[in-house]
Amino acid sequence: MVKVLIVDDEENTRIGLVKLLTQEGYHAEAVANGFEALEYLKKGGIGLVLTDINMPEMNGLVFLQELNQTYPEIKVVMITAYGGVGSYLEAMNQGALEYLHKPVKLRDLRAVLNKTFNPTDSLGNSSALLTGGDHE
């Protein structure tokens, strides 16, 4: 089962995303900032991080840099309510897989999860569709 870590200073966002991901068959955990996330990641097992950009203490772009240095194998999706072209370009240049706007729509989240964990073959055919259940 794929484990997803949500990093967001807004409690309602954390709760909502954990609920959505759990309903989709993922194991989801949440923390309030980049420092907590870096500590949590020491436990291992995380396959994807969804992180807000605008957070106090350590913003999402700084967190992304730290994450890439220590855990380059972990995939990252940025989420924000206040995104602009500059932060989008910076996040993508630092290796973020995707950039989603808040409130995150289930349709958009499913698309990102499908693209990330159900790769397509050379003809563009998906090996599986996200329908819930366990995902490895």
C-alpha positions as CSV (number, residue, x, y, z in Angstrom):
1,M,0.0,0.0,0.0
2,V,1.3,3.4,-0.9
3,K,1.9,5.8,2.0
4,V,1.2,9.4,1.5
5,L,2.4,12.2,3.8
6,I,0.4,15.5,3.8
7,V,2.3,18.6,4.9
8,D,0.0,21.6,5.5
9,D,-0.4,24.2,8.2
10,E,-4.2,24.3,7.8
11,E,-5.8,21.6,9.9
12,N,-8.9,21.4,7.8
13,T,-6.8,20.7,4.7
14,R,-4.9,18.0,6.5
15,I,-8.1,16.3,7.7
16,G,-9.8,16.5,4.3
17,L,-6.9,15.2,2.4
18,V,-6.3,12.3,4.8
19,K,-10.0,11.4,4.5
20,L,-9.9,11.5,0.7
21,L,-6.8,9.5,0.3
22,T,-8.0,6.9,2.9
23,Q,-11.2,6.5,0.9
24,E,-9.2,5.9,-2.2
25,G,-7.3,3.1,-0.6
26,Y,-4.1,4.9,0.4
27,H,-2.4,5.1,3.8
28,A,-2.3,8.8,4.6
29,E,-0.7,10.7,7.5
30,A,-0.4,14.4,8.0
31,V,1.9,16.9,9.7
32,A,1.7,20.7,10.1
33,N,5.0,21.9,8.7
34,G,8.2,21.0,6.9
35,F,10.2,20.4,10.1
36,E,7.7,17.8,11.4
37,A,7.6,16.2,7.9
38,L,11.4,15.8,7.8
39,E,11.3,14.2,11.2
40,Y,8.4,11.9,10.2
41,L,10.2,10.9,7.0
42,K,13.0,9.3,9.1
43,K,10.5,6.5,9.8
44,G,10.6,5.5,6.1
45,G,7.9,4.0,3.9
46,I,6.5,7.2,2.4
47,G,6.0,7.1,-1.4
48,L,4.4,10.5,-2.0
49,V,4.3,13.9,-0.2
50,L,1.6,16.4,-0.8
51,T,2.9,19.7,0.6
52,D,1.5,23.2,0.8
53,I,3.7,26.0,-0.4
54,N,2.7,28.8,1.9
55,M,3.5,27.7,5.5
56,P,5.2,29.4,8.4
57,E,8.6,28.3,9.7
58,M,9.6,26.5,6.5
59,N,7.7,27.1,3.3
60,G,7.0,24.3,0.9
61,L,9.7,25.3,-1.6
62,V,12.4,25.2,1.1
63,F,10.9,21.9,2.3
64,L,11.1,20.5,-1.3
65,Q,14.8,21.4,-1.4
66,E,15.5,19.6,1.9
67,L,13.4,16.6,0.8
68,N,15.2,16.3,-2.5
69,Q,18.6,16.4,-0.7
70,T,17.7,13.7,1.9
71,Y,15.0,11.6,0.2
72,P,15.4,12.1,-3.6
73,E,13.3,8.9,-4.3
74,I,10.1,10.4,-2.7
75,K,7.7,11.9,-5.1
76,V,6.3,15.4,-4.3
77,V,3.1,17.2,-5.3
78,M,2.8,20.9,-4.4
79,I,-0.6,22.3,-3.3
80,T,-1.4,26.0,-2.8
81,A,-4.2,28.5,-2.6
82,Y,-2.0,31.4,-3.6
83,G,0.1,30.0,-6.4
84,G,1.7,32.1,-9.1
85,V,3.8,31.4,-12.1
86,G,7.0,32.0,-10.2
87,S,6.3,29.5,-7.5
88,Y,5.0,27.0,-10.1
89,L,8.2,27.2,-12.1
90,E,10.4,27.0,-9.1
91,A,8.6,23.9,-7.8
92,M,8.6,22.2,-11.1
93,N,12.3,23.0,-11.6
94,Q,13.1,21.5,-8.2
95,G,11.4,18.3,-9.2
96,A,7.8,18.5,-8.1
97,L,5.6,16.1,-10.0
98,E,2.6,18.3,-10.0
99,Y,1.2,21.5,-8.7
100,L,-2.5,21.5,-7.5
101,H,-4.6,24.5,-6.4
102,K,-6.7,24.5,-3.2
103,P,-9.3,23.4,-2.6
104,V,-7.9,20.2,-4.1
105,K,-10.5,18.5,-6.2
106,L,-10.9,14.7,-6.0
107,R,-10.7,14.5,-9.8
108,D,-7.4,16.3,-9.9
109,L,-6.0,14.2,-7.0
110,R,-7.0,11.0,-8.7
111,A,-5.4,12.1,-11.9
112,V,-2.1,12.8,-10.1
113,L,-2.2,9.5,-8.2
114,N,-2.9,7.6,-11.4
115,K,-0.1,9.3,-13.2
116,T,2.3,8.7,-10.3
117,F,1.5,5.1,-9.3
118,N,-0.1,3.6,-12.5
119,P,2.4,4.4,-15.2
120,T,1.5,4.1,-18.9
121,D,3.1,1.9,-21.4
122,S,4.7,3.2,-24.6
123,L,1.3,3.4,-26.3
124,G,-0.1,5.5,-23.5
125,N,-2.3,2.8,-22.1
126,S,-2.7,2.9,-18.3
127,S,-1.7,-0.3,-16.6
128,A,-4.5,0.2,-14.0
129,L,-7.1,2.7,-13.1
130,L,-7.5,4.2,-9.7
131,T,-10.6,2.5,-8.4
132,G,-9.8,2.3,-4.7
133,G,-8.3,-0.6,-2.8
134,D,-4.6,-1.3,-2.2
135,H,-2.1,0.4,-4.4
136,E,1.5,-0.7,-4.6
